[in-house]
């Protein structure tokens, strides 16, 4: 039985795709902030990216330890760079 893809507003969908592209944002952070599991993020990426872009993303994601909290080095607990969201 296939999981239903969530019906998300365009702005939220765009942010999820952006977070999925970021190498240092783990799938767990996407799930915590948007309630979308890794499996659903992959399905969303497959649906909204061109074929070649999706394949390149999957290849890159599979080789990144930073996309999976369990594979991260001990002590790395944040989902983004501390200076990423600086308020000016």
PyMOL Python script that loads the backbone (N, CA, C, O; Angstrom):
from pymol import cmd

cmd.read_pdbstr("""\
ATOM      1  N   UNK A   1       0.844  -1.186   0.000  1.00  0.00           N
ATOM      2  CA  UNK A   1       0.000   0.000   0.000  1.00  0.00           C
ATOM      3  C   UNK A   1       0.884   1.243   0.000  1.00  0.00           C
ATOM      4  O   UNK A   1       1.752   1.385   0.862  1.00  0.00           O
ATOM      5  N   UNK A   2       0.675   2.137  -0.952  1.00  0.00           N
ATOM      6  CA  UNK A   2       1.490   3.335  -1.071  1.00  0.00           C
ATOM      7  C   UNK A   2       1.042   4.397  -0.080  1.00  0.00           C
ATOM      8  O   UNK A   2      -0.144   4.535   0.217  1.00  0.00           O
ATOM      9  N   UNK A   3       2.007   5.134   0.419  1.00  0.00           N
ATOM     10  CA  UNK A   3       1.688   6.255   1.311  1.00  0.00           C
ATOM     11  C   UNK A   3       1.126   7.395   0.480  1.00  0.00           C
ATOM     12  O   UNK A   3       1.609   7.678  -0.616  1.00  0.00           O
ATOM     13  N   UNK A   4       0.119   8.035   1.005  1.00  0.00           N
ATOM     14  CA  UNK A   4      -0.440   9.206   0.356  1.00  0.00           C
ATOM     15  C   UNK A   4       0.527  10.379   0.527  1.00  0.00           C
ATOM     16  O   UNK A   4       1.068  10.595   1.611  1.00  0.00           O
ATOM     17  N   UNK A   5       0.734  11.116  -0.534  1.00  0.00           N
ATOM     18  CA  UNK A   5       1.561  12.311  -0.437  1.00  0.00           C
ATOM     19  C   UNK A   5       0.713  13.428   0.154  1.00  0.00           C
ATOM     20  O   UNK A   5      -0.452  13.585  -0.212  1.00  0.00           O
ATOM     21  N   UNK A   6       1.288  14.200   1.061  1.00  0.00           N
ATOM     22  CA  UNK A   6       0.508  15.275   1.678  1.00  0.00           C
ATOM     23  C   UNK A   6       0.190  16.379   0.671  1.00  0.00           C
ATOM     24  O   UNK A   6       0.973  16.653  -0.239  1.00  0.00           O
ATOM     25  N   UNK A   7      -0.961  16.999   0.847  1.00  0.00           N
ATOM     26  CA  UNK A   7      -1.359  18.134   0.031  1.00  0.00           C
ATOM     27  C   UNK A   7      -0.866  19.383   0.757  1.00  0.00           C
ATOM     28  O   UNK A   7      -1.472  19.823   1.733  1.00  0.00           O
ATOM     29  N   UNK A   8       0.227  19.942   0.275  1.00  0.00           N
ATOM     30  CA  UNK A   8       0.882  21.047   0.969  1.00  0.00           C
ATOM     31  C   UNK A   8       0.746  22.346   0.193  1.00  0.00           C
ATOM     32  O   UNK A   8       0.680  22.337  -1.036  1.00  0.00           O
ATOM     33  N   UNK A   9       0.705  23.472   0.913  1.00  0.00           N
ATOM     34  CA  UNK A   9       0.744  24.772   0.233  1.00  0.00           C
ATOM     35  C   UNK A   9       2.067  24.906  -0.531  1.00  0.00           C
ATOM     36  O   UNK A   9       3.082  24.326  -0.145  1.00  0.00           O
ATOM     37  N   UNK A  10       2.036  25.664  -1.600  1.00  0.00           N
ATOM     38  CA  UNK A  10       3.217  25.827  -2.462  1.00  0.00           C
ATOM     39  C   UNK A  10       4.445  26.311  -1.681  1.00  0.00           C
ATOM     40  O   UNK A  10       5.558  25.846  -1.929  1.00  0.00           O
ATOM     41  N   UNK A  11       4.250  27.234  -0.747  1.00  0.00           N
ATOM     42  CA  UNK A  11       5.364  27.773   0.033  1.00  0.00           C
ATOM     43  C   UNK A  11       6.016  26.689   0.895  1.00  0.00           C
ATOM     44  O   UNK A  11       7.242  26.610   0.977  1.00  0.00           O
ATOM     45  N   UNK A  12       5.200  25.863   1.533  1.00  0.00           N
ATOM     46  CA  UNK A  12       5.728  24.788   2.374  1.00  0.00           C
ATOM     47  C   UNK A  12       6.409  23.716   1.525  1.00  0.00           C
ATOM     48  O   UNK A  12       7.464  23.204   1.899  1.00  0.00           O
ATOM     49  N   UNK A  13       5.815  23.381   0.398  1.00  0.00           N
ATOM     50  CA  UNK A  13       6.412  22.409  -0.516  1.00  0.00           C
ATOM     51  C   UNK A  13       7.777  22.894  -0.989  1.00  0.00           C
ATOM     52  O   UNK A  13       8.736  22.124  -1.039  1.00  0.00           O
ATOM     53  N   UNK A  14       7.855  24.174  -1.336  1.00  0.00           N
ATOM     54  CA  UNK A  14       9.115  24.763  -1.774  1.00  0.00           C
ATOM     55  C   UNK A  14      10.174  24.678  -0.677  1.00  0.00           C
ATOM     56  O   UNK A  14      11.334  24.376  -0.958  1.00  0.00           O
ATOM     57  N   UNK A  15       9.786  24.940   0.560  1.00  0.00           N
ATOM     58  CA  UNK A  15      10.735  24.877   1.685  1.00  0.00           C
ATOM     59  C   UNK A  15      11.203  23.447   1.922  1.00  0.00           C
ATOM     60  O   UNK A  15      12.379  23.232   2.214  1.00  0.00           O
ATOM     61  N   UNK A  16      10.319  22.471   1.806  1.00  0.00           N
ATOM     62  CA  UNK A  16      10.705  21.064   1.980  1.00  0.00           C
ATOM     63  C   UNK A  16      11.716  20.660   0.903  1.00  0.00           C
ATOM     64  O   UNK A  16      12.712  20.001   1.201  1.00  0.00           O
ATOM     65  N   UNK A  17      11.461  21.052  -0.333  1.00  0.00           N
ATOM     66  CA  UNK A  17      12.390  20.738  -1.422  1.00  0.00           C
ATOM     67  C   UNK A  17      13.733  21.418  -1.173  1.00  0.00           C
ATOM     68  O   UNK A  17      14.784  20.814  -1.387  1.00  0.00           O
ATOM     69  N   UNK A  18      13.703  22.656  -0.727  1.00  0.00           N
ATOM     70  CA  UNK A  18      14.938  23.376  -0.410  1.00  0.00           C
ATOM     71  C   UNK A  18      15.718  22.658   0.687  1.00  0.00           C
ATOM     72  O   UNK A  18      16.932  22.487   0.578  1.00  0.00           O
ATOM     73  N   UNK A  19      15.023  22.238   1.742  1.00  0.00           N
ATOM     74  CA  UNK A  19      15.687  21.527   2.841  1.00  0.00           C
ATOM     75  C   UNK A  19      16.249  20.182   2.364  1.00  0.00           C
ATOM     76  O   UNK A  19      17.324  19.769   2.799  1.00  0.00           O
ATOM     77  N   UNK A  20      15.530  19.510   1.481  1.00  0.00           N
ATOM     78  CA  UNK A  20      16.007  18.229   0.962  1.00  0.00           C
ATOM     79  C   UNK A  20      17.269  18.407   0.128  1.00  0.00           C
ATOM     80  O   UNK A  20      18.141  17.538   0.137  1.00  0.00           O
ATOM     81  N   UNK A  21      17.380  19.512  -0.587  1.00  0.00           N
ATOM     82  CA  UNK A  21      18.572  19.786  -1.392  1.00  0.00           C
ATOM     83  C   UNK A  21      19.783  20.110  -0.519  1.00  0.00           C
ATOM     84  O   UNK A  21      20.918  19.828  -0.904  1.00  0.00           O
ATOM     85  N   UNK A  22      19.547  20.699   0.648  1.00  0.00           N
ATOM     86  CA  UNK A  22      20.648  21.079   1.533  1.00  0.00           C
ATOM     87  C   UNK A  22      21.332  19.821   2.063  1.00  0.00           C
ATOM     88  O   UNK A  22      20.676  18.933   2.608  1.00  0.00           O
ATOM     89  N   UNK A  23      22.626  19.752   1.903  1.00  0.00           N
ATOM     90  CA  UNK A  23      23.373  18.555   2.306  1.00  0.00           C
ATOM     91  C   UNK A  23      23.371  18.332   3.808  1.00  0.00           C
ATOM     92  O   UNK A  23      23.415  17.187   4.258  1.00  0.00           O
ATOM     93  N   UNK A  24      23.322  19.380   4.580  1.00  0.00           N
ATOM     94  CA  UNK A  24      23.446  19.228   6.034  1.00  0.00           C
ATOM     95  C   UNK A  24      22.113  19.171   6.781  1.00  0.00           C
ATOM     96  O   UNK A  24      22.095  19.058   8.007  1.00  0.00           O
ATOM     97  N   UNK A  25      21.019  19.248   6.063  1.00  0.00           N
ATOM     98  CA  UNK A  25      19.715  19.159   6.722  1.00  0.00           C
ATOM     99  C   UNK A  25      19.247  17.710   6.678  1.00  0.00           C
ATOM    100  O   UNK A  25      18.936  17.196   5.603  1.00  0.00           O
ATOM    101  N   UNK A  26      19.192  17.045   7.827  1.00  0.00           N
ATOM    102  CA  UNK A  26      18.784  15.633   7.837  1.00  0.00           C
ATOM    103  C   UNK A  26      17.283  15.477   7.588  1.00  0.00           C
ATOM    104  O   UNK A  26      16.496  16.394   7.826  1.00  0.00           O
ATOM    105  N   UNK A  27      16.915  14.310   7.109  1.00  0.00           N
ATOM    106  CA  UNK A  27      15.500  14.017   6.883  1.00  0.00           C
ATOM    107  C   UNK A  27      14.710  14.120   8.184  1.00  0.00           C
ATOM    108  O   UNK A  27      13.533  14.482   8.168  1.00  0.00           O
ATOM    109  N   UNK A  28      15.345  13.808   9.299  1.00  0.00           N
ATOM    110  CA  UNK A  28      14.669  13.903  10.600  1.00  0.00           C
ATOM    111  C   UNK A  28      14.250  15.343  10.899  1.00  0.00           C
ATOM    112  O   UNK A  28      13.198  15.566  11.498  1.00  0.00           O
ATOM    113  N   UNK A  29      15.058  16.317  10.490  1.00  0.00           N
ATOM    114  CA  UNK A  29      14.711  17.727  10.706  1.00  0.00           C
ATOM    115  C   UNK A  29      13.524  18.129   9.835  1.00  0.00           C
ATOM    116  O   UNK A  29      12.674  18.911  10.260  1.00  0.00           O
ATOM    117  N   UNK A  30      13.470  17.594   8.620  1.00  0.00           N
ATOM    118  CA  UNK A  30      12.334  17.872   7.743  1.00  0.00           C
ATOM    119  C   UNK A  30      11.067  17.286   8.345  1.00  0.00           C
ATOM    120  O   UNK A  30      10.012  17.920   8.340  1.00  0.00           O
ATOM    121  N   UNK A  31      11.182  16.069   8.862  1.00  0.00           N
ATOM    122  CA  UNK A  31      10.014  15.441   9.477  1.00  0.00           C
ATOM    123  C   UNK A  31       9.572  16.187  10.736  1.00  0.00           C
ATOM    124  O   UNK A  31       8.376  16.354  10.975  1.00  0.00           O
ATOM    125  N   UNK A  32      10.535  16.633  11.535  1.00  0.00           N
ATOM    126  CA  UNK A  32      10.193  17.352  12.765  1.00  0.00           C
ATOM    127  C   UNK A  32       9.521  18.694  12.467  1.00  0.00           C
ATOM    128  O   UNK A  32       8.595  19.090  13.175  1.00  0.00           O
ATOM    129  N   UNK A  33       9.974  19.392  11.435  1.00  0.00           N
ATOM    130  CA  UNK A  33       9.431  20.721  11.164  1.00  0.00           C
ATOM    131  C   UNK A  33       8.198  20.714  10.267  1.00  0.00           C
ATOM    132  O   UNK A  33       7.375  21.626  10.345  1.00  0.00           O
ATOM    133  N   UNK A  34       8.058  19.689   9.408  1.00  0.00           N
ATOM    134  CA  UNK A  34       6.946  19.681   8.451  1.00  0.00           C
ATOM    135  C   UNK A  34       6.076  18.425   8.525  1.00  0.00           C
ATOM    136  O   UNK A  34       5.034  18.355   7.873  1.00  0.00           O
ATOM    137  N   UNK A  35       6.497  17.435   9.312  1.00  0.00           N
ATOM    138  CA  UNK A  35       5.704  16.219   9.451  1.00  0.00           C
ATOM    139  C   UNK A  35       5.726  15.319   8.225  1.00  0.00           C
ATOM    140  O   UNK A  35       4.803  14.532   8.018  1.00  0.00           O
ATOM    141  N   UNK A  36       6.778  15.430   7.405  1.00  0.00           N
ATOM    142  CA  UNK A  36       6.885  14.636   6.183  1.00  0.00           C
ATOM    143  C   UNK A  36       8.060  13.672   6.344  1.00  0.00           C
ATOM    144  O   UNK A  36       9.197  14.102   6.535  1.00  0.00           O
ATOM    145  N   UNK A  37       7.787  12.377   6.266  1.00  0.00           N
ATOM    146  CA  UNK A  37       8.822  11.359   6.464  1.00  0.00           C
ATOM    147  C   UNK A  37       9.808  11.332   5.301  1.00  0.00           C
ATOM    148  O   UNK A  37       9.555  11.915   4.247  1.00  0.00           O
ATOM    149  N   UNK A  38      10.928  10.654   5.503  1.00  0.00           N
ATOM    150  CA  UNK A  38      11.946  10.531   4.454  1.00  0.00           C
ATOM    151  C   UNK A  38      11.334   9.918   3.195  1.00  0.00           C
ATOM    152  O   UNK A  38      11.583  10.398   2.089  1.00  0.00           O
ATOM    153  N   UNK A  39      10.551   8.882   3.351  1.00  0.00           N
ATOM    154  CA  UNK A  39       9.920   8.218   2.193  1.00  0.00           C
ATOM    155  C   UNK A  39       9.045   9.199   1.414  1.00  0.00           C
ATOM    156  O   UNK A  39       9.044   9.188   0.183  1.00  0.00           O
ATOM    157  N   UNK A  40       8.306  10.042   2.123  1.00  0.00           N
ATOM    158  CA  UNK A  40       7.435  11.012   1.451  1.00  0.00           C
ATOM    159  C   UNK A  40       8.239  12.147   0.819  1.00  0.00           C
ATOM    160  O   UNK A  40       7.858  12.669  -0.229  1.00  0.00           O
ATOM    161  N   UNK A  41       9.351  12.530   1.454  1.00  0.00           N
ATOM    162  CA  UNK A  41      10.228  13.550   0.858  1.00  0.00           C
ATOM    163  C   UNK A  41      10.773  13.028  -0.466  1.00  0.00           C
ATOM    164  O   UNK A  41      10.808  13.762  -1.453  1.00  0.00           O
ATOM    165  N   UNK A  42      11.194  11.778  -0.496  1.00  0.00           N
ATOM    166  CA  UNK A  42      11.707  11.183  -1.730  1.00  0.00           C
ATOM    167  C   UNK A  42      10.625  11.175  -2.805  1.00  0.00           C
ATOM    168  O   UNK A  42      10.892  11.494  -3.963  1.00  0.00           O
ATOM    169  N   UNK A  43       9.404  10.811  -2.419  1.00  0.00           N
ATOM    170  CA  UNK A  43       8.294  10.803  -3.373  1.00  0.00           C
ATOM    171  C   UNK A  43       7.982  12.219  -3.880  1.00  0.00           C
ATOM    172  O   UNK A  43       7.701  12.409  -5.063  1.00  0.00           O
ATOM    173  N   UNK A  44       8.032  13.212  -2.976  1.00  0.00           N
ATOM    174  CA  UNK A  44       7.814  14.599  -3.384  1.00  0.00           C
ATOM    175  C   UNK A  44       8.890  15.064  -4.357  1.00  0.00           C
ATOM    176  O   UNK A  44       8.599  15.725  -5.353  1.00  0.00           O
ATOM    177  N   UNK A  45      10.136  14.711  -4.057  1.00  0.00           N
ATOM    178  CA  UNK A  45      11.236  15.097  -4.938  1.00  0.00           C
ATOM    179  C   UNK A  45      11.077  14.429  -6.303  1.00  0.00           C
ATOM    180  O   UNK A  45      11.296  15.063  -7.336  1.00  0.00           O
ATOM    181  N   UNK A  46      10.701  13.171  -6.308  1.00  0.00           N
ATOM    182  CA  UNK A  46      10.498  12.455  -7.568  1.00  0.00           C
ATOM    183  C   UNK A  46       9.407  13.137  -8.398  1.00  0.00           C
ATOM    184  O   UNK A  46       9.534  13.257  -9.617  1.00  0.00           O
ATOM    185  N   UNK A  47       8.354  13.574  -7.745  1.00  0.00           N
ATOM    186  CA  UNK A  47       7.219  14.183  -8.450  1.00  0.00           C
ATOM    187  C   UNK A  47       7.544  15.590  -8.957  1.00  0.00           C
ATOM    188  O   UNK A  47       7.084  15.973 -10.032  1.00  0.00           O
ATOM    189  N   UNK A  48       8.333  16.369  -8.197  1.00  0.00           N
ATOM    190  CA  UNK A  48       8.515  17.785  -8.514  1.00  0.00           C
ATOM    191  C   UNK A  48       9.833  18.128  -9.199  1.00  0.00           C
ATOM    192  O   UNK A  48      10.027  19.272  -9.610  1.00  0.00           O
ATOM    193  N   UNK A  49      10.737  17.171  -9.329  1.00  0.00           N
ATOM    194  CA  UNK A  49      11.999  17.425 -10.031  1.00  0.00           C
ATOM    195  C   UNK A  49      11.993  16.746 -11.389  1.00  0.00           C
ATOM    196  O   UNK A  49      11.257  15.785 -11.611  1.00  0.00           O
ATOM    197  N   UNK A  50      12.811  17.248 -12.286  1.00  0.00           N
ATOM    198  CA  UNK A  50      13.018  16.559 -13.563  1.00  0.00           C
ATOM    199  C   UNK A  50      13.753  15.251 -13.273  1.00  0.00           C
ATOM    200  O   UNK A  50      14.420  15.130 -12.245  1.00  0.00           O
ATOM    201  N   UNK A  51      13.637  14.291 -14.156  1.00  0.00           N
ATOM    202  CA  UNK A  51      14.225  12.971 -13.954  1.00  0.00           C
ATOM    203  C   UNK A  51      15.711  13.002 -13.639  1.00  0.00           C
ATOM    204  O   UNK A  51      16.156  12.359 -12.688  1.00  0.00           O
ATOM    205  N   UNK A  52      16.478  13.736 -14.419  1.00  0.00           N
ATOM    206  CA  UNK A  52      17.923  13.813 -14.208  1.00  0.00           C
ATOM    207  C   UNK A  52      18.278  14.495 -12.894  1.00  0.00           C
ATOM    208  O   UNK A  52      19.221  14.094 -12.212  1.00  0.00           O
ATOM    209  N   UNK A  53      17.524  15.518 -12.549  1.00  0.00           N
ATOM    210  CA  UNK A  53      17.765  16.221 -11.286  1.00  0.00           C
ATOM    211  C   UNK A  53      17.460  15.310 -10.104  1.00  0.00           C
ATOM    212  O   UNK A  53      18.188  15.303  -9.112  1.00  0.00           O
ATOM    213  N   UNK A  54      16.379  14.540 -10.216  1.00  0.00           N
ATOM    214  CA  UNK A  54      16.036  13.614  -9.144  1.00  0.00           C
ATOM    215  C   UNK A  54      17.128  12.558  -8.977  1.00  0.00           C
ATOM    216  O   UNK A  54      17.546  12.276  -7.854  1.00  0.00           O
ATOM    217  N   UNK A  55      17.589  11.976 -10.073  1.00  0.00           N
ATOM    218  CA  UNK A  55      18.636  10.939  -9.991  1.00  0.00           C
ATOM    219  C   UNK A  55      19.926  11.495  -9.395  1.00  0.00           C
ATOM    220  O   UNK A  55      20.573  10.827  -8.588  1.00  0.00           O
ATOM    221  N   UNK A  56      20.307  12.717  -9.786  1.00  0.00           N
ATOM    222  CA  UNK A  56      21.506  13.350  -9.221  1.00  0.00           C
ATOM    223  C   UNK A  56      21.335  13.591  -7.725  1.00  0.00           C
ATOM    224  O   UNK A  56      22.261  13.372  -6.945  1.00  0.00           O
ATOM    225  N   UNK A  57      20.147  14.044  -7.328  1.00  0.00           N
ATOM    226  CA  UNK A  57      19.875  14.287  -5.907  1.00  0.00           C
ATOM    227  C   UNK A  57      19.941  12.989  -5.119  1.00  0.00           C
ATOM    228  O   UNK A  57      20.561  12.945  -4.056  1.00  0.00           O
ATOM    229  N   UNK A  58      19.310  11.928  -5.623  1.00  0.00           N
ATOM    230  CA  UNK A  58      19.309  10.640  -4.917  1.00  0.00           C
ATOM    231  C   UNK A  58      20.724  10.097  -4.773  1.00  0.00           C
ATOM    232  O   UNK A  58      21.084   9.566  -3.722  1.00  0.00           O
ATOM    233  N   UNK A  59      21.524  10.227  -5.823  1.00  0.00           N
ATOM    234  CA  UNK A  59      22.907   9.745  -5.768  1.00  0.00           C
ATOM    235  C   UNK A  59      23.673  10.502  -4.688  1.00  0.00           C
ATOM    236  O   UNK A  59      24.415   9.903  -3.909  1.00  0.00           O
ATOM    237  N   UNK A  60      23.492  11.814  -4.646  1.00  0.00           N
ATOM    238  CA  UNK A  60      24.192  12.635  -3.659  1.00  0.00           C
ATOM    239  C   UNK A  60      23.703  12.342  -2.245  1.00  0.00           C
ATOM    240  O   UNK A  60      24.511  12.232  -1.323  1.00  0.00           O
ATOM    241  N   UNK A  61      22.400  12.217  -2.067  1.00  0.00           N
ATOM    242  CA  UNK A  61      21.826  11.975  -0.747  1.00  0.00           C
ATOM    243  C   UNK A  61      22.281  10.625  -0.190  1.00  0.00           C
ATOM    244  O   UNK A  61      22.571  10.510   1.001  1.00  0.00           O
ATOM    245  N   UNK A  62      22.342   9.617  -1.037  1.00  0.00           N
ATOM    246  CA  UNK A  62      22.738   8.286  -0.579  1.00  0.00           C
ATOM    247  C   UNK A  62      24.173   8.242  -0.068  1.00  0.00           C
ATOM    248  O   UNK A  62      24.512   7.392   0.756  1.00  0.00           O
ATOM    249  N   UNK A  63      25.008   9.140  -0.545  1.00  0.00           N
ATOM    250  CA  UNK A  63      26.410   9.128  -0.105  1.00  0.00           C
ATOM    251  C   UNK A  63      26.679  10.101   1.039  1.00  0.00           C
ATOM    252  O   UNK A  63      27.816  10.195   1.503  1.00  0.00           O
ATOM    253  N   UNK A  64      25.666  10.826   1.505  1.00  0.00           N
ATOM    254  CA  UNK A  64      25.843  11.826   2.561  1.00  0.00           C
ATOM    255  C   UNK A  64      25.448  11.272   3.923  1.00  0.00           C
ATOM    256  O   UNK A  64      24.301  10.881   4.140  1.00  0.00           O
ATOM    257  N   UNK A  65      26.391  11.244   4.814  1.00  0.00           N
ATOM    258  CA  UNK A  65      26.080  10.834   6.184  1.00  0.00           C
ATOM    259  C   UNK A  65      25.266  11.913   6.893  1.00  0.00           C
ATOM    260  O   UNK A  65      24.538  11.623   7.842  1.00  0.00           O
ATOM    261  N   UNK A  66      25.389  13.150   6.434  1.00  0.00           N
ATOM    262  CA  UNK A  66      24.713  14.260   7.116  1.00  0.00           C
ATOM    263  C   UNK A  66      23.200  14.266   6.900  1.00  0.00           C
ATOM    264  O   UNK A  66      22.487  14.944   7.639  1.00  0.00           O
ATOM    265  N   UNK A  67      22.693  13.535   5.915  1.00  0.00           N
ATOM    266  CA  UNK A  67      21.257  13.506   5.663  1.00  0.00           C
ATOM    267  C   UNK A  67      20.535  12.545   6.593  1.00  0.00           C
ATOM    268  O   UNK A  67      19.305  12.540   6.643  1.00  0.00           O
ATOM    269  N   UNK A  68      21.281  11.733   7.328  1.00  0.00           N
ATOM    270  CA  UNK A  68      20.684  10.741   8.219  1.00  0.00           C
ATOM    271  C   UNK A  68      21.309  10.898   9.597  1.00  0.00           C
ATOM    272  O   UNK A  68      22.516  10.722   9.759  1.00  0.00           O
ATOM    273  N   UNK A  69      20.506  11.223  10.571  1.00  0.00           N
ATOM    274  CA  UNK A  69      21.001  11.488  11.920  1.00  0.00           C
ATOM    275  C   UNK A  69      21.806  10.302  12.457  1.00  0.00           C
ATOM    276  O   UNK A  69      22.819  10.499  13.129  1.00  0.00           O
ATOM    277  N   UNK A  70      21.375   9.098  12.174  1.00  0.00           N
ATOM    278  CA  UNK A  70      22.069   7.908  12.689  1.00  0.00           C
ATOM    279  C   UNK A  70      23.481   7.779  12.123  1.00  0.00           C
ATOM    280  O   UNK A  70      24.338   7.158  12.751  1.00  0.00           O
ATOM    281  N   UNK A  71      23.737   8.351  10.953  1.00  0.00           N
ATOM    282  CA  UNK A  71      25.054   8.265  10.327  1.00  0.00           C
ATOM    283  C   UNK A  71      25.953   9.450  10.664  1.00  0.00           C
ATOM    284  O   UNK A  71      27.129   9.452  10.300  1.00  0.00           O
ATOM    285  N   UNK A  72      25.424  10.442  11.343  1.00  0.00           N
ATOM    286  CA  UNK A  72      26.210  11.638  11.657  1.00  0.00           C
ATOM    287  C   UNK A  72      27.259  11.357  12.720  1.00  0.00           C
ATOM    288  O   UNK A  72      27.069  10.482  13.565  1.00  0.00           O
ATOM    289  N   UNK A  73      28.358  12.087  12.686  1.00  0.00           N
ATOM    290  CA  UNK A  73      29.362  11.953  13.744  1.00  0.00           C
ATOM    291  C   UNK A  73      28.773  12.367  15.090  1.00  0.00           C
ATOM    292  O   UNK A  73      27.870  13.202  15.155  1.00  0.00           O
ATOM    293  N   UNK A  74      29.280  11.788  16.131  1.00  0.00           N
ATOM    294  CA  UNK A  74      28.815  12.132  17.479  1.00  0.00           C
ATOM    295  C   UNK A  74      29.044  13.619  17.737  1.00  0.00           C
ATOM    296  O   UNK A  74      30.072  14.170  17.346  1.00  0.00           O
ATOM    297  N   UNK A  75      28.102  14.251  18.382  1.00  0.00           N
ATOM    298  CA  UNK A  75      28.248  15.661  18.734  1.00  0.00           C
ATOM    299  C   UNK A  75      27.608  16.618  17.755  1.00  0.00           C
ATOM    300  O   UNK A  75      27.435  17.789  18.091  1.00  0.00           O
ATOM    301  N   UNK A  76      27.243  16.177  16.546  1.00  0.00           N
ATOM    302  CA  UNK A  76      26.578  17.050  15.585  1.00  0.00           C
ATOM    303  C   UNK A  76      25.084  16.880  15.784  1.00  0.00           C
ATOM    304  O   UNK A  76      24.501  15.875  15.377  1.00  0.00           O
ATOM    305  N   UNK A  77      24.470  17.872  16.415  1.00  0.00           N
ATOM    306  CA  UNK A  77      23.062  17.761  16.750  1.00  0.00           C
ATOM    307  C   UNK A  77      22.195  18.788  16.036  1.00  0.00           C
ATOM    308  O   UNK A  77      20.970  18.659  16.042  1.00  0.00           O
ATOM    309  N   UNK A  78      22.784  19.784  15.432  1.00  0.00           N
ATOM    310  CA  UNK A  78      21.997  20.820  14.779  1.00  0.00           C
ATOM    311  C   UNK A  78      21.651  20.398  13.348  1.00  0.00           C
ATOM    312  O   UNK A  78      22.300  19.525  12.770  1.00  0.00           O
ATOM    313  N   UNK A  79      20.632  21.025  12.797  1.00  0.00           N
ATOM    314  CA  UNK A  79      20.199  20.710  11.438  1.00  0.00           C
ATOM    315  C   UNK A  79      20.717  21.720  10.421  1.00  0.00           C
ATOM    316  O   UNK A  79      20.595  21.505   9.215  1.00  0.00           O
ATOM    317  N   UNK A  80      21.290  22.818  10.898  1.00  0.00           N
ATOM    318  CA  UNK A  80      21.774  23.836   9.987  1.00  0.00           C
ATOM    319  C   UNK A  80      22.954  24.563  10.615  1.00  0.00           C
ATOM    320  O   UNK A  80      23.208  24.448  11.814  1.00  0.00           O
ATOM    321  N   UNK A  81      23.662  25.306   9.792  1.00  0.00           N
ATOM    322  CA  UNK A  81      24.805  26.090  10.248  1.00  0.00           C
ATOM    323  C   UNK A  81      24.296  27.186  11.195  1.00  0.00           C
ATOM    324  O   UNK A  81      23.272  27.809  10.915  1.00  0.00           O
ATOM    325  N   UNK A  82      24.998  27.431  12.311  1.00  0.00           N
ATOM    326  CA  UNK A  82      24.542  28.457  13.258  1.00  0.00           C
ATOM    327  C   UNK A  82      24.387  29.844  12.636  1.00  0.00           C
ATOM    328  O   UNK A  82      23.594  30.646  13.129  1.00  0.00           O
ATOM    329  N   UNK A  83      25.123  30.144  11.569  1.00  0.00           N
ATOM    330  CA  UNK A  83      25.037  31.467  10.946  1.00  0.00           C
ATOM    331  C   UNK A  83      24.060  31.502   9.774  1.00  0.00           C
ATOM    332  O   UNK A  83      23.905  32.543   9.137  1.00  0.00           O
ATOM    333  N   UNK A  84      23.407  30.397   9.483  1.00  0.00           N
ATOM    334  CA  UNK A  84      22.528  30.313   8.321  1.00  0.00           C
ATOM    335  C   UNK A  84      21.330  31.246   8.412  1.00  0.00           C
ATOM    336  O   UNK A  84      20.940  31.837   7.405  1.00  0.00           O
ATOM    337  N   UNK A  85      20.743  31.390   9.575  1.00  0.00           N
ATOM    338  CA  UNK A  85      19.541  32.195   9.729  1.00  0.00           C
ATOM    339  C   UNK A  85      19.790  33.426  10.586  1.00  0.00           C
ATOM    340  O   UNK A  85      19.000  33.734  11.478  1.00  0.00           O
ATOM    341  N   UNK A  86      20.886  34.132  10.318  1.00  0.00           N
ATOM    342  CA  UNK A  86      21.196  35.343  11.076  1.00  0.00           C
ATOM    343  C   UNK A  86      20.191  36.430  10.771  1.00  0.00           C
ATOM    344  O   UNK A  86      19.811  36.643   9.620  1.00  0.00           O
ATOM    345  N   UNK A  87      19.769  37.109  11.808  1.00  0.00           N
ATOM    346  CA  UNK A  87      18.875  38.253  11.665  1.00  0.00           C
ATOM    347  C   UNK A  87      19.740  39.500  11.659  1.00  0.00           C
ATOM    348  O   UNK A  87      20.580  39.698  12.536  1.00  0.00           O
ATOM    349  N   UNK A  88      19.525  40.314  10.682  1.00  0.00           N
ATOM    350  CA  UNK A  88      20.363  41.525  10.557  1.00  0.00           C
ATOM    351  C   UNK A  88      19.698  42.706  11.177  1.00  0.00           C
ATOM    352  O   UNK A  88      20.254  43.804  11.166  1.00  0.00           O
TER     353      UNK A  88
END
""", "prot")
cmd.dss("prot")
cmd.show_as("cartoon", "prot")
cmd.util.cbc("prot")
cmd.orient("prot")
